[in-house]
Structures are given as C-alpha cells and as structure tokens.
Amino acid sequence: MKGTHHPTGRRSDGPGRVLGLLLALVTLIGLTGTTAFAAPSHRDTSPARPPRLAAGPMDTVAAMQPSWNLGNSLDAVPGETSWGNPPVTKALFDTIKAQGFRSVRIPVTWTDHQSSTAPYTIDAAWMSRVKQVVDWALADGLYVVINVHHDSWQWLSGMSTDHDNVVARFRAAWTQIAAKFRDSSQALLFESVNEPQFDNTTDAQGIQYLKELDTAFHTVVRQSGGNNATRLLVLPSLHTNSDQIYLDALVSEMKSLNDPNLVATVHYYGWYPFSVNIAGGTRFDATAQKDMTDHFTRIRDTLTSKGIPVYLGEYSLLHYPDQNHPSRVEAGEALKYFEQFGYEARAAGVTTALWDPGTFAFMDRATLQWTDPALIAAIKSSWTTRSGTASSDRIFLAKSSSITAKTLTLNPNGLTFQGLWQGGTRLVQGRDYTVSDGRLTLTASALTRLAGSRAYGINSTIEARFSRGLPWKIHVTTYDRPVLSDASGGTGGLTVPTQFRGDLLATMEAKYSDGGNAGPTDWTPFQEFNETFSPDYPGNGISLTSAFLNALRDNAQATLTFHFWSGATVTYRVTKNGGSVTGTVA
C-alpha cells in the first residue's frame, strides 16, 4: 500500500538488468562451482522448480525481473479478505508465473496477528498461512519477498514516543519470522519494513530510527542460522523515497552493516500531480517525465553503478487503475508513463515489482484475468523493448463543424515510424496522411472516411506502427461541447446533469470571485479527480463529492470550469448555503 502523499511536490518512493546475463552466469558456474538461479523464459512450459542460488546479489536481483505484488491480501487489515480480495490460491501463482513474472513480493501485515505486549507472540495459524502462501510461490519457481508491511504506520511509526516497546516488538516479530523460514530456499528474500515512516520526526531522526530497526533486523536474521545466515535482505530508504538524502543515508547504513548480501529498495508512483490527477496534472508531460528520469538517474548513480542491487518494490500510478471509479489518468497518458518506466528501469539496472491491489486493479483475483489487457500488454512489452507513442491517443472531430486535417506529434522513442493501419488495411501516405518533422497529419478526406456516420464517441481506431514494440492506437472521436444543467441538493453530494456528447472529462478548476481557490485542496484551483468530482458517463452526470461541497464557504459562489479532453471547457457555478447546495449554468 502506498504511503503518505506530498501534495506540493514529487512522490519518488519508489526492468532490472537484462536477463541475457544468464549466459554469463553459466560461465560463472563453471568457474566458481556456484549454481545459478533458473530464470525461465516467458515461453517456458517446463514443470515448476524452485530457483537456485545465483552467482551474486546483483545477478540474483536481475534474475528476479519482472516482479509482481500480491497487494491487499496478506497485508490487508485486519485479515486476508478484509479489503475485497478472495483467499490466495496456488492457482494465482501458477497464473503469475505463466504470465512471465519471475518473482513475487508478498506484503504481510502482522499487527492484528501479534500480541501488542511482551513477548509479542505471532498467532501460529497466521504464521502457518503465510508459510503456506510463500511455499506455493516458491514451488512455482518464483523468487519471493516477504516483509513487515502496514505495521509501519500502525505501530512502528510511534517509535519516537514508544521507543523501547516498538524496538522490542519489531525484534520479536522478525525473530519468529526468521525461525519459521530459516530452512526455506534462498530464493526467499526478507524485506525489513515497508515504507518506513516515523511520527513527529525530522529526516535526520527518521533516518536514525530506520538504521536502528534495520540493524536489529539484520542481527536477528543473521543469528537465526540456517539459510538465513546468507539470505538476501532488502533494506528500504526512509519512506522508500529516492531523493538523494535518503539514498545517501541508505548507502551509509548498508556500508555500516558490512554484509555483501544486502539489497536496496525504493518505490515509485510518479510525479504526484499526474499520478492522482490534481493541480492540472492531466498529462505525462515534460515535468512528469523529468521526475521519472531523475528518479532512475539517482538510483543508477548512487546504487546500481556502485554494485548495489536495487529491487523497486512497488510501482504504478496512485489509484490507477481503479475498476470501481472512472480513470483518473487518461488511458493514453498512462500507457506513455508505463512505457517510459520500463525503459528507464532497464537502463538503470533495476528490478521492478508492479503494485497490484487485486480485484480492483490489474489482476482480478476471482477470475485470474487481467482487467485491462491493453495496459498489461504495454507493461509486458516495456520489460524488453521500447514502443512508439504520440502526443495523444485521440483525434477529436466536432460534429457541429466540418472536418479538417488534424495533427499529432509522434514520439518514436528511438524507433522508426512504419505507417498507419486500420485493422489489416494500410493507410496511404500522401493521400491519407503526411509526416513532416515528427508531426503526423491526417487529411480531411481520411478523417471523413474514418468518422463514418459521425455518431458521438469513438468512430474508428487506427494504429501508428513502429519498427519495434506495440502499435500506438489513435481513436477517431466525434464530439460536441458538453452541455450541463442546473441542479440542487445537499452537501452529501450533488449530481450535475451532463450531456457529454462524446467528450471526456479531464479536470475541474474551482475558484471564488475574489480569486481564491475553492475546495479542500486550497493550494491549487485544480481539484483532485474522483476525490472532489467524478464523471458518470453511463448516468449522464458529473458528481461533486461531499468532500468538495463541505469545503466550500457558506454563501460564497464558486465558479467551476470543467476541462474536457477535446479542449472544450464549460463553466458552472455552485453555492452552498448551510446543508443545501445549488448549481447553475454560467
């Protein structure tokens, strides 16, 4: 689960090295007598077998790429099914292995299964359940990472005021975990704590507390014997954040432990405004791209280039995808994000673990099917190659106007543009489109044909194909400026009747007449998607949430500007008077 968000800046809390290294490992086996991890190809259909010890930590972590998180299951509070996922099954790991993943991170929250007072005993049934799930994954030939997860904010965060009890409980937890798994395959890794955070502390204090916990973790595990004597141990930066101060502190901590079998971990959920769609962060623009590039540059310069392996324990976009709500991030912009993420991770030599909260996001745990096959295909493709993109995955054509030529900017990402296709039919360059200085222009005649009857919504889809990777889909879409209507209701929520007319909502800007920002997020006029407003396309409405309405000043009219992906804007006015709310078309 993601940790604290930083509303005014970067969220940098967190594919590995190319598995062609396996050929080199075969040579190393002959030279050193050390057996290497078996890293099966995506097409490997041989019977599952436990991975075997690799030549060294860097190669082991590289062989773990790509990785996947069993999120919101064993880490759910208070129990395994509390957050909507069914019980974990062996079939789930069979599926994950078959989908090409080579390792899984199994977050575990111990809080509700451990006594909060000495001797801090972990419930035997819970420990056995964790062991059962881990063994299923190992039996499938997957590397496995387990940790102390939401305990980080449930009781570990209170270390500044309850130091001795926190340290004692943490030591007791890892003493029991280490004992249970001391004889497990060394394909199992221990991660000390997820997203460490400490209440009412400075960075310097937090870094010191984390060092104390990690040192205790290291001592307890190493002294427990068995395979734990040399098991790879994963250590996080404070907040699992990649800012330089935290990476430097992590390197210093790892040096002080003087142990070659250590792995660094951070998380990454992208530039915060883009990741949650707030402050106008609707696009994976230059700022969002630079945040990602800087994140991996720091990791490469500080860690991987110095021989410190990095397991990026969680990545995605915050609250994306979310099958229970409209997408905060437009589909094409999300595809660009994941495409570049895969490239940057590979270039930095980082192994990456997709954060998957389950039924509500990537893998439906009940059906064992991907909820968005196109998205997972893009993620898989990014493990090995780049794909070309464009400035948008939509071309909007106003139904109320005659059709004219439209232009997109191509982003080949080092590849060669091959042309446009509609299904199996190749469009004709010169007649249907032109390309000049990286700008793709579709002619009016081609768009007229592609728009067909010009019904609102997507009329047709074409593909821009490149020399490698996945094609970039472009949806030719007919729209007209959306129409909103007056509404009235209470502060529990207001639905604004809306005729979307083929358009899609991008963001909402809210201001008072005196220029102040309206809504709970007062540092920006652009409010957070789904938290304060949300489109209901099937229901023909835009919902203003109780969080937004209750944050409004009484009897102070707020002007809302709804921004749509076509470029259209619609202005609306909302006034709260006690518990009642009225909305009027501007």
C-alpha positions in Angstrom: 0.0 0.0 0.0 1.2 3.5 -0.8 2.4 5.7 2.0 2.0 9.4 2.6 1.5 11.7 -0.3 3.2 15.0 -0.8 0.6 17.4 -2.3 3.0 20.0 -3.4 5.8 18.0 -4.9 7.4 14.8 -6.1 6.5 11.4 -5.0 9.6 9.3 -5.5 9.2 6.5 -3.1 9.9 4.1 -5.1 13.3 -3.7 -15.7 16.1 -4.9 -13.8 19.3 -5.9 -15.6 18.8 -7.7 -18.9 18.5 -11.4 -18.3 20.9 -12.0 -21.1 23.3 -12.1 -18.0 22.3 -15.7 -17.7 24.8 -16.7 -20.4 27.5 -15.1 -18.3 26.2 -16.9 -15.2 26.6 -20.3 -17.0 30.3 -19.4 -17.4 30.5 -18.4 -13.7 29.0 -21.7 -12.7 31.9 -23.5 -14.3 34.5 -21.1 -12.7 33.1 -20.9 -9.2 31.1 -24.1 -8.7 28.1 -22.0 -7.7 24.8 -22.9 -9.1 22.7 -20.2 -10.7 19.1 -19.3 -10.4 16.9 -20.7 -13.1 15.2 -17.7 -14.8 12.7 -19.3 -17.2 11.8 -17.5 -20.4 8.3 -16.2 -20.9 7.6 -19.3 -23.0 9.0 -21.8 -20.5 6.4 -24.6 -20.1 8.6 -27.0 -18.1 7.4 -28.1 -14.7 7.9 -25.5 -11.9 11.0 -25.9 -9.8 12.4 -23.8 -7.0 15.0 -21.2 -8.1 18.6 -21.9 -7.1 21.2 -19.6 -5.7 22.8 -17.2 -8.2 26.4 -16.1 -8.6 25.9 -13.0 -6.6 23.3 -10.5 -5.3 23.4 -8.3 -8.4 22.7 -11.3 -10.6 20.1 -12.7 -8.3 18.1 -9.5 -8.2 18.5 -9.2 -12.0 17.1 -12.7 -12.3 14.0 -11.6 -10.3 12.9 -9.3 -13.1 9.9 -8.8 -13.7 8.2 -8.9 -10.3 4.6 -8.6 -9.1 3.0 -7.6 -5.8 0.3 -9.7 -4.0 -1.2 -6.5 -2.7 -4.2 -6.1 -0.4 -4.2 -9.8 0.6 -1.9 -10.9 3.4 -1.2 -7.2 4.1 -5.0 -6.4 4.4 -6.2 -5.1 7.8 -7.3 -6.9 9.9 -7.3 -10.1 7.8 -6.6 -11.6 4.4 -10.0 -10.9 2.8 -10.8 -7.7 4.6 -10.1 -5.5 1.5 -12.1 -7.3 -1.0 -9.8 -10.0 -2.4 -10.6 -13.7 -2.1 -8.2 -16.0 -0.3 -4.9 -16.5 -2.1 -4.6 -19.8 -4.0 -1.9 -21.8 -5.6 -3.6 -21.2 -9.0 -2.9 -17.5 -8.6 0.8 -18.1 -8.6 0.5 -20.5 -11.4 -1.1 -17.7 -13.4 1.5 -15.1 -12.4 4.3 -17.5 -13.4 2.6 -18.3 -16.7 2.3 -14.5 -17.4 6.1 -14.1 -17.4 6.8 -12.9 -13.9 9.9 -14.3 -12.2 9.3 -13.1 -8.7 6.5 -12.0 -6.3 6.5 -9.7 -3.3 4.1 -10.9 -0.7 3.4 -8.0 1.7 2.4 -9.2 5.2 0.8 -7.2 8.0 1.4 -8.8 11.3 -0.3 -6.2 13.6 -3.7 -8.0 14.2 -2.0 -11.4 14.4 0.7 -10.4 17.0 0.3 -9.6 20.7 1.0 -5.9 21.3 2.7 -6.7 24.6 5.6 -8.8 25.5 6.5 -11.4 24.4 4.8 -10.1 21.2 3.8 -13.6 20.1 2.6 -14.1 16.5 -0.5 -16.2 16.1 0.6 -19.7 15.0 -2.3 -20.1 12.5 -1.4 -16.8 10.8 2.3 -17.7 10.6 1.3 -21.1 9.0 -0.9 -19.4 6.5 1.9 -17.0 5.5 4.2 -20.0 5.2 1.7 -21.9 3.0 1.4 -18.9 0.6 5.1 -18.4 0.4 5.7 -22.1 -0.3 3.1 -22.1 -3.1 5.1 -19.3 -4.8 8.4 -21.0 -4.3 7.1 -24.2 -5.7 6.2 -22.4 -8.9 9.9 -21.4 -9.3 9.3 -17.8 -8.3 11.6 -15.7 -6.1 9.7 -14.4 -3.1 10.0 -11.3 -1.0 8.1 -11.1 2.4 8.1 -8.2 4.8 6.6 -6.3 7.7 4.1 -4.2 5.9 1.3 -1.9 7.3 2.8 -2.3 10.7 5.0 0.6 9.6 2.2 3.1 10.1 0.2 1.1 12.7 2.8 0.9 15.4 6.3 1.3 14.1 5.7 4.9 13.3 5.3 5.7 17.1 9.0 4.9 17.8 9.7 8.5 18.9 7.3 8.2 21.8 7.3 4.4 22.5 10.9 3.6 21.5 11.6 0.5 23.6 8.3 -1.3 23.0 8.5 -0.6 19.3 12.0 -2.0 19.0 11.2 -5.0 21.2 8.1 -5.8 19.2 9.9 -5.4 15.9 12.7 -7.7 17.1 10.2 -10.2 18.3 8.4 -10.2 15.0 11.5 -10.9 13.0 12.8 -13.4 15.5 9.7 -15.5 14.9 9.5 -14.9 11.1 13.2 -15.8 10.8 12.7 -19.0 12.8 9.8 -20.1 10.7 11.6 -19.6 7.4 15.2 -20.4 8.3 15.2 -23.5 6.2 13.3 -22.1 3.2 15.0 -21.8 -0.1 17.3 -18.8 -0.5 15.0 -17.8 -3.3 13.1 -16.2 -0.4 14.2 -12.7 0.5 13.3 -10.7 3.7 12.4 -7.0 3.5 12.8 -5.3 6.9 9.8 -2.9 6.7 7.6 -1.4 4.1 7.6 2.4 3.6 9.2 3.3 6.9 7.8 6.5 8.5 8.1 8.0 12.0 5.7 10.4 13.6 6.8 13.9 14.6 10.4 13.5 13.5 12.9 15.3 11.2 14.5 13.5 8.3 17.7 13.1 10.4 15.8 11.5 13.3 13.8 9.2 10.9 17.0 8.1 9.2 18.5 7.2 12.6 15.4 5.3 13.7 15.3 3.3 10.5 19.0 2.5 10.9 18.3 1.2 14.4 15.5 -1.0 13.2 17.4 -2.3 10.1 20.4 -3.1 12.3 18.2 -5.1 14.7 16.5 -6.8 11.7 19.9 -7.7 10.3 21.2 -9.1 13.6 18.2 -11.1 14.4 18.0 -12.7 10.9 21.7 -13.5 10.6 21.9 -15.0 14.1 18.9 -17.3 13.4 21.1 -19.6 11.3 20.1 -21.9 8.6 19.7 -20.3 5.2 19.2 -17.0 7.0 22.9 -16.7 7.5 23.3 -15.7 3.9 19.8 -14.9 2.8 19.4 -11.7 0.7 18.0 -9.0 3.0 16.1 -6.0 1.5 16.6 -2.6 3.1 14.4 0.5 2.3 15.3 4.1 2.3 13.2 6.3 4.6 9.6 6.4 3.1 11.2 4.3 0.3 11.8 7.7 -1.3 14.6 8.1 -3.9 15.5 11.7 -3.0 19.3 12.0 -2.7 19.3 12.5 1.1 17.5 9.2 1.6 19.6 7.2 -0.9 22.9 8.5 0.7 21.6 7.5 4.1 20.7 4.1 2.9 24.2 3.6 1.3 25.8 4.6 4.6 23.6 2.2 6.5 24.4 -0.7 4.2 28.1 0.0 4.5 27.9 0.0 8.3 26.4 -3.5 8.2 29.3 -4.8 6.1 27.3 -7.5 4.5 27.5 -8.4 0.8 24.1 -10.0 0.8 22.0 -6.8 1.0 19.6 -5.3 -1.5 18.3 -1.7 -1.6 14.6 -0.9 -2.2 12.6 2.2 -3.1 9.1 2.7 -4.6 7.8 4.9 -7.4 4.4 6.2 -8.2 5.3 9.1 -10.4 5.0 12.8 -10.2 2.3 13.3 -7.7 0.0 15.8 -9.6 0.0 13.4 -12.6 -0.3 10.3 -10.5 -3.6 11.3 -8.9 -4.7 14.0 -11.4 -4.5 17.1 -9.3 -3.2 20.6 -9.9 -3.8 20.3 -13.6 -1.5 17.2 -13.9 -3.6 15.6 -16.6 -0.7 14.7 -19.0 2.5 12.7 -18.8 4.3 16.0 -19.7 7.9 17.1 -19.5 7.7 17.7 -15.7 6.3 14.2 -15.1 8.9 12.7 -17.4 11.7 14.5 -15.7 10.6 13.3 -12.3 10.9 9.8 -13.6 14.2 10.3 -15.3 15.7 12.0 -12.2 14.4 9.1 -10.0 16.3 6.5 -12.0 19.4 8.7 -12.5 19.8 9.0 -8.8 19.3 5.2 -8.3 21.9 4.4 -11.1 24.4 7.0 -9.9 24.1 6.2 -6.2 23.3 2.4 -6.2 23.4 0.2 -9.2 26.6 1.7 -10.8 28.3 1.1 -7.4 27.3 -2.6 -7.4 24.4 -2.2 -5.0 21.4 -4.2 -6.3 18.0 -2.5 -6.4 14.6 -4.1 -6.1 12.0 -1.4 -6.8 9.4 -3.0 -4.5 6.3 -1.1 -5.8 5.4 0.9 -8.9 2.3 2.1 -10.6 0.2 5.2 -10.5 -1.7 6.1 -7.3 -5.3 4.9 -7.5 -4.7 3.6 -11.1 -6.3 1.5 -12.5 -9.4 1.5 -10.3 -12.2 -0.6 -11.7 -14.7 1.0 -9.1 -14.2 4.5 -10.4 -13.6 6.4 -13.7 -10.0 6.5 -14.6 -8.2 9.5 -13.1 -5.5 9.2 -15.7 -6.4 9.2 -19.4 -5.6 5.8 -20.9 -3.0 7.0 -23.5 -1.2 9.1 -20.9 -1.0 6.1 -18.6 0.5 4.0 -21.4 3.2 6.6 -22.0 4.0 6.5 -18.3 4.4 2.7 -18.1 6.3 2.6 -21.5 8.9 5.1 -20.3 9.1 3.5 -16.8 10.1 0.1 -18.3 12.8 1.8 -20.4 14.2 3.9 -17.5 14.3 0.9 -15.2 16.1 -1.3 -17.7 18.6 1.4 -18.4 19.3 1.8 -14.6 19.6 -1.9 -14.0 16.6 -2.0 -11.6 14.3 -4.9 -11.0 10.7 -3.7 -10.7 7.6 -5.0 -8.8 4.2 -3.9 -10.1 1.9 -2.9 -7.3 -1.3 -4.9 -7.8 -4.1 -4.4 -5.2 -6.0 -7.2 -6.9 -9.7 -7.3 -8.0 -9.9 -3.5 -8.2 -6.9 -3.0 -10.4 -4.7 -5.2 -12.6 -5.4 -8.9 -11.8 -9.0 -9.9 -10.9 -8.2 -12.4 -8.2 -11.5 -14.2 -8.6 -11.3 -14.9 -12.4 -7.4 -14.7 -12.6 -7.9 -12.5 -15.7 -6.3 -9.1 -16.4 -8.8 -6.3 -16.0 -7.1 -4.2 -18.8 -5.3 -6.4 -21.3 -4.0 -3.5 -23.3 -2.4 -1.9 -20.2 -0.8 -5.2 -19.1 0.4 -5.8 -22.7 2.2 -2.4 -22.6 3.8 -3.2 -19.3 5.0 -6.5 -20.5 6.4 -5.0 -23.7 8.3 -2.4 -21.7 10.3 -5.2 -20.0 12.3 -5.8 -23.1 11.8 -3.0 -25.7 10.6 0.5 -26.3 7.3 1.4 -28.1 6.5 4.5 -30.1 3.7 6.8 -28.9 2.2 10.1 -29.9 1.0 13.3 -28.3 -2.5 11.9 -27.9 -4.4 8.7 -28.4 -7.5 10.7 -29.6 -8.4 12.8 -32.5 -11.5 14.8 -31.7 -13.8 15.9 -34.5 -16.5 18.4 -33.7 -19.8 17.2 -35.1 -21.1 20.8 -35.4 -18.2 21.7 -37.7 -16.9 20.5 -41.0 -14.0 18.0 -40.8 -10.5 19.5 -41.3 -7.0 17.9 -41.2 -5.7 17.1 -37.7 -2.1 16.8 -36.5 -0.4 14.8 -33.8 3.2 14.8 -32.7 5.0 11.4 -33.0 7.2 10.2 -30.1 9.2 7.4 -31.8 11.4 6.7 -28.7 14.3 5.8 -30.9 12.3 3.7 -33.3 11.3 4.2 -36.9 7.7 5.1 -37.8 6.3 2.5 -40.2 2.9 3.9 -41.2 -0.8 3.9 -40.2 -3.1 0.9 -40.3 -6.9 0.5 -39.9 -7.2 -3.2 -39.0 -5.4 -5.0 -41.8 -5.6 -2.1 -44.2 -2.6 0.2 -44.6 -3.4 3.9 -45.0 -1.8 5.6 -47.9 0.9 8.2 -47.1 0.4 11.3 -49.1 -3.3 10.7 -49.6 -4.5 9.8 -46.1 -1.7 11.3 -44.0 1.6 13.1 -44.2 4.7 13.1 -41.9 7.0 16.0 -41.5 9.4 16.9 -38.8 7.9 14.3 -36.5 4.3 15.6 -37.0 1.7 13.2 -38.2 -1.2 14.9 -40.1 -4.3 13.1 -41.1 -6.1 14.6 -44.1 -9.7 15.8 -44.0 -10.7 13.2 -46.5 -9.2 10.3 -44.5 -10.8 11.6 -41.3 -14.2 12.0 -43.1 -14.0 8.3 -44.1 -12.8 7.3 -40.6 -15.6 9.3 -38.9 -18.3 7.4 -40.8 -21.8 8.3 -39.5 -20.2 10.7 -37.0 -22.1 9.3 -34.0 -20.8 10.7 -30.7 -17.9 8.7 -29.3 -15.2 6.6 -31.0 -16.0 6.2 -34.7 -12.9 4.2 -35.6 -9.4 3.3 -34.4 -6.2 3.3 -36.3 -2.7 2.3 -35.4 0.6 4.0 -35.8 3.2 1.3 -36.1 6.9 1.5 -35.4 9.9 -0.7 -36.1 9.6 -2.4 -32.7 7.2 -2.6 -29.7 3.5 -2.2 -29.6 1.5 0.0 -32.1 0.1 3.3 -30.8 -3.7 3.3 -31.1 -5.5 6.5 -32.2 -9.2 6.8 -31.6 -11.0 9.0 -34.1 -13.8 10.5 -31.9 -16.8 12.7 -32.7 -17.9 15.1 -30.0 -19.6 18.4 -29.4 -19.1 20.7 -26.4 -20.8 19.1 -23.4 -24.0 20.6 -22.0 -24.6 20.9 -18.3 -27.8 21.7 -16.5 -28.9 23.3 -13.2 -29.1 21.1 -10.1 -29.9 21.3 -6.4 -29.2 19.0 -3.5 -27.3 18.7 -0.2 -23.7 18.7 0.9 -23.7 14.9 0.9 -23.2 15.1 -2.9 -24.5 16.8 -5.9 -25.0 15.4 -9.4 -24.8 17.8 -12.2 -26.8 16.6 -15.2 -24.4 16.4 -18.2 -24.7 15.5 -21.8 -21.1 14.5 -22.5 -21.7 14.3 -26.3 -18.7 12.1 -27.0 -16.3 14.1 -24.8 -14.3 13.0 -21.8 -13.7 15.0 -18.6 -10.1 15.8 -17.9 -10.1 18.0 -14.8 -12.1 20.6 -12.8 -10.9 24.1 -11.8 -12.7 25.8 -8.8 -12.3 29.4 -7.8 -14.1 32.1 -5.8 -14.9 35.6 -7.2 -12.1 37.0 -5.1 -9.6 34.8 -6.8 -9.2 32.2 -4.0 -9.2 28.5 -4.7 -12.4 26.7 -3.8 -12.4 23.2 -2.4 -10.4 21.1 0.0 -7.2 21.4 -2.0 -6.6 25.1 -1.4 -3.0 25.2 -2.8 -4.3 24.8 -6.4 -7.5 25.6 -8.2 -7.5 22.2 -10.0 -9.1 19.8 -7.6 -8.3 16.1 -7.3 -10.1 13.7 -9.7 -12.6 11.3 -8.1 -11.9 12.8 -4.6 -13.8 16.0 -5.3 -15.5 15.4 -8.7 -16.1 12.4 -10.9 -17.8 11.8 -14.2 -20.6 9.3 -14.5 -20.7 8.6 -18.2 -23.5 6.0 -18.2 -25.5 8.1 -15.8 -25.1 11.3 -17.7 -23.8 13.3 -14.8 -20.8 14.8 -13.0 -20.7 14.1 -9.3 -19.5 16.8 -6.9 -18.5 14.9 -3.7 -19.2 15.7 -0.1 -15.5 16.4 0.4 -15.7 19.1 -2.1 -19.0 20.6 -1.1 -18.3 20.7 2.6 -15.1 22.5 2.0 -16.9 25.4 0.2 -17.5 28.7 2.1 -21.1 29.4 3.0 -22.9 31.7 0.7 -19.8 32.3 -1.4 -20.4 31.4 -5.1 -17.7 29.1 -6.5 -17.1 29.1 -10.3 -16.2 25.7 -11.7 -14.5 25.3 -15.0 -14.7 21.7 -16.4 -11.9 21.0 -18.8 -12.5 18.2 -21.3 -10.1 16.2 -23.4 -11.3 17.7 -26.7 -10.1 21.1 -25.4 -13.7 22.3 -24.7 -14.4 24.0 -21.4 -17.8 24.5 -19.6 -18.3 27.0 -16.7 -20.7 26.2 -13.9 -21.5 27.9 -10.6 -22.1 26.3 -7.2 -23.3 28.0 -4.0 -23.5 26.3 -0.6 -26.0 27.6 2.0 -25.8 25.5 5.2 -26.6 22.0 4.2 -28.1 22.8 0.8 -26.3 23.3 -2.5 -27.4 24.8 -5.8 -25.7 24.6 -9.1 -26.4 26.8 -12.1 -25.1 27.0 -15.7 -22.9 30.1 -16.1 
